Amino acid sequence: MSKRQERQRFIRYWKEMTGETEVDMRKVADFAKQKGWKMPIPPSDIDMLAKLFTDDAQAERGVDVKTGKPYRVYHALPVSGQTSLFVYIDIDDATRNQMWKSAVNRREQMVSDGYNLTLDLDHWNSVNPDKEPIALPMDLGLDIEIRKASGDDDDIAA
């Protein structure tokens, strides 16, 4: 059994032991620690600081002078053969190829999210045949255009 499967199994055990259906992972971790679960080794100070820099780079926004709309300043570029899976490039310094790679990677993340959400809804609908099925359109083009036109730039996700 993999470590991931062990943790998944422990989550089910925690639910059985507590009777809770909303799973607070901090409660699960605390319960696991109380049960003698081997605790992970914390990352190094460099890894922790790099994670903070990554989070902050992903959150940084600029404002386009022509449109007045915000944009993400730093874009992740997948890198193979290095300890870090990504490097980041300022959009103003990005070549077309770098921006293409970053955009394709983000689009693939969206496709994966949509695919997994569809599978989740298919399952929920199948185990709840007496309830109105949940169906969400996966074509997000109109939603994106509405969001762009709304002027509500405070709701931009990292």
Secondary structure, 3 states (H helix, E strand, C coil): CCHHHHHHHHHHHHHHHHCCCCCCHHHHHHHHHHCCCCCCCCCCHHHHHHHHHHHHHHHCEEECCCCCCEEECEEEEECCCCCCCEEEEECCCCCHHHHHHHHHHHHHHHHHHHHHHHHHHHHHHHHCCCCCCCCCCCCCHHHHHHHHHHCCHHHCCC
